[in-house]
Amino acid sequence: MPFTYNRTVRFSDTDAAGVVYFANVLSICHEAYEASLEASSINLKDFFSNTSVAFPIVHADVDFFRPMYCGDKLTISLIPQKVGVDKFEVAYEVVVDDVMVAKAVTRHVCIEVSSRSKKELSGEIVKWLETNRR
């Protein structure tokens, strides 16, 4: 079942035109990703400071359909999917008042930190993927 994250757009998220700055949408999506990991009982401090395994983003894209403004109540649905033994993608659907305003995707690869070589996904990430898939 997809994970849902709720967030209010803050003034600091916006640009001079008063709409959410494009790069901040990926930051907001990453907040949703972090919240979903935490909801699956993954310790964020341990996960992001792990000195042996990391999950860097190797691709990201966003499509915008409508502007988002300060005060808008966002609902972000996060749908992760395993795309190989060593990688996964996370699709994000950003909605305001039942209208989809943006879609985003991030692709992550599991690597061994010391060698920077690809590594099979860990058991906790596989469990997280299965818990949050559609």
N, C-alpha and C positions, 0 to 999 in steps of 0.2 A: 504494500500500500504506500503510495507516495507520501513523503513527509511535507507538512505545510508549516511555513514560517510567516509570522505576521510582523510588520514593521511600519512605522510612520516615517514618511520622508521628512527629513530635517532641513533647515535652512542651509546648513553646511554641505548638504548633498547637491545643492543647486548651483547653477552657473549665473553669469550676469543677465541672462535672458529669463531667469526665474524658473528654469526647468532642471530636472536632474541631469547633472553632467554625465556624459556617456560612460566614462570610466568608472564612475561611482556605482553604476548598475552592476558591474562585475563584483565590486566590493560588497554590495548588498547581497548578491547571490552567494558570495563566499561566506557571509554571515549565516545564511541559511544552511550551507554545507556544514559549517562548524556546529550549528545548533542540532543538525540531524545526527552528527557523530556523537555529540553529547547525549542526545536522547536515546542512543543505542548503547549507552554506558561505556563509551570510549572516553578515556581520560584525555582531555585536550592538551594539557601540559605535556604529558608523556608522548602523545601522538605527534605533536609539532616540534618537540625537542629531541626526538629519537635520534640517536647518533649512529644507528646501524641501517635503518630503513626510512625512506622518504617517498612522498607521492607528488612530485612536482607537476604543475600544469604545463603541458606541452602544446596545447591549443586552446583558444577561447574565441568565441564569437557571440555577438548580440545583434538581434533584429529589433528595431523599435517600430511600434505601430501607432502609439499616441504619446504625447508628452506626460511627464509626471511632475507634480508641483509640490512645494512645501505644504505639509499637512495631509497629503494623500495617504490613505491607509492601504498599504500593499499587502497582498497575500501572495507568497511565493511558494509554488509547488515544486518540489525537487524530486526528480525521477532518475536515479542512477542505474547504470547498466554496465555489466561486464562486457568488454569488447575484445578480450584476449586473456591469456594466462597472467599477463603482467600489466594490464591496463584496464581502465574503466572511464566511462563518460558520465557526466551529470547534466541532464537537461533541466532547465529552469523555466517555469511559466510565471510571469509577473502579471498580476491582475489587480485592477482598481475598480471597485463597484461592479463586479461581475463582467468587466471588460478586460480582455488581454491587452496589455500595453507594451509588453516586451517578451521576447524569448531569448534564452542564452544557453550556451553549451560550454562546458569545460571538459577537457580530456586530460587525464592524469596517468602517469606511468610510475610503477613501483620500481624503485632503484635501491641498490645497496649503496649507502652513502660513501663509504671509503673508496670504492672502485668506480662509482657512478655508472655501474652496469645494471641492466634490467634484471629484475628479480620477480619470481612468482608472487602474486598477491597474497598477503597474509590472511590467516584465518579470520581475524576480526574484521577485516575489510570485506571479505567474501560474505560473512554473516550480515554486515551492514548493507551490502548490495542486495542480498536476498530479502532482508526485512523491508527495504524501501522501494523495491521494484513495483512496477504497475501490475 
